């Protein structure tokens, strides 16, 4: 999402996994409830870091940064942030007002409470108000500004060496504080830092410097080793996934519950997947899945919570609801995708009509 100001051509493998990552995010918020749910919830944490890595990857360039491009990108992200937040604000006001009227409560007091909550700094800066997943957009604004500062003042070395330090600090202060010290730091304080810096900053610039690494002989040697046999990448992914799950279970067995479940294994798994995708750049080209990743993954990420809430409201009292729960991530994913397709089609038709009228 928000692929990058220097993106000139698509990489099929990255787009294919965008489609997968979008589904993973839907699954994260609307999981299938079965005996493997806990293991799946550990593994699906790779999705958001992946989107940051891809964005950072496509921002890499040896050319001098043009301020117009940065401003254009920031304008796009800020505009998208405003639109998506308005959609979720309308949803919240509509749903809350409906229940308020049904229960004969004071509508004015309800609206005052909602807007006063949204005026808090925690929401204004970090978006922990309308829909939790929208923090991604504010984090993207943050990392793009940091990227511009880095390029302007030639701070690549500083940023590169700061990444492992930030990851270690993030693990010690946020994710593994209970394992290390026996207690958690207040999540309300550290969660914004964990998400914006521990995830957003770290993975964005990991992607950026990975693109730089691709220009070296070491990458070519690594690529030859990985692509020698299809068994090698399969074993790498399976091993990383198993280690990720085992790590989570070990921590859980000691009641060292980690919030929000981004383990060391998560970092290992996403790096392994990214390495493989970069070595097999045409992966998925014959499946058509890359088209979903290219055109619709952004919309699926932003609007899947809206879709999930609407389904819950309209289906909860219906006989079909238990059956819906068994397939809900698939239903939500496909619904958002097809609705997006419909709106894109309408947009194309309107453009054609306007051109015909001008002629």
Buried (B, 14 or more C-beta within 10 A) or exposed (E): BBBBBBBEEBBBBBBBBBBBBBBBBBBBBBBBEEEEEEBBBBBBBBBBBBBBBBBBBBBBBEEEBEEEEBEEBBEEBBEBBEEBBEBBBEBBBEEBBEEBEEEEEEEEEBBEEBEEEBEEEBBEEBBBBBBBBBBBBBBBBBBBEBBBEBBEEEEBEEBBEBBEEBBEBBBBBBBBBBBEEEEBBEEEEBBBBBBBBBBBBBBBBBBBBBBBBBEEEEBEEBBEEBEEEEEBBEEBBEEBBEBBBEBBEEBBEEEBEBBEBBBBBBBBBBBBBBBBBBBBBEBBBEEEBBBBBBBBBBBBBBBBBBBBBBBBBEBEEEEEBEEBBEEBBBBBBBBBBEBBBEEEEEEEEEEEEEEEEEE
